[in-house]
Amino acid sequence: MSVGPHPKPWPLGEQYDKTLLAEGDSRNVDDKYRYWTVEAIKADLDKSRLDLHVAIENWQHDFNIGSIVRSANAFNLSAVHIIGRRQWNRRGAMVTDRYMNLFHHDSVEEFRLAMKADKRAITAVDNQVGSVPLNQIRLPLKAVLVFGGEGPGLSSDMIEAAETQVAIEQFGSTRSVNVGVAAGIAMYAWVKQHALD
């Protein structure tokens, strides 16, 4: 919900953006962050991020990447990794990427080595043969949940790099749910197991 110009006297503090105070704030941010600069919002979020990362393979310029980034922001995750093409469709992110810690990796191997150095468990989310149903597993505390493109799913290289592979249980006729939806479900499952206990 947009808010108009802030009535005077204006609040004091370096977190406030004088242009937003004067002209109003139309951004989709929590009321706590109204009129704050992007840098101040990100710095405040950095103080309380959950220790979960998500990663998306970007081989086809998938439009769902933006919605996954937006969900990562909603859960205040520590990082988002983009693997493959550097350019990605930001439209679905609704500008939330500005508040996230984003990392790019040219290849699955580069990503795998970065996660190994961080001692982070690569957890593939894909409904392929051999996947464990999501409700039957406790996700690793220090995990990176990895998602593939809409349609092809995860690459064979990523499946091989993953320590664990999970699938979201389904009961209808469709083969898979939208990857953006799947990402939100998997993130919430981790949050429920590790942040809401």
Secondary structure, DSSP 8 states (H G I E B T S, - for coil): --B----SS---STTB-HHHHHH-B-S---GGGTTB-HHHHHHHHHTS-EEEEEEEEESS--TTHHHHHHHHHHTTEEEEEEEE-S----GGGTTGGGGS-EEEESSHHHHHHHHHHTT-EEEEE---TT-EEGGG----TTEEEEE-BTTTBS-HHHHHH-SEEEE----SS-S---HHHHHHHHHHHHHHHHT--
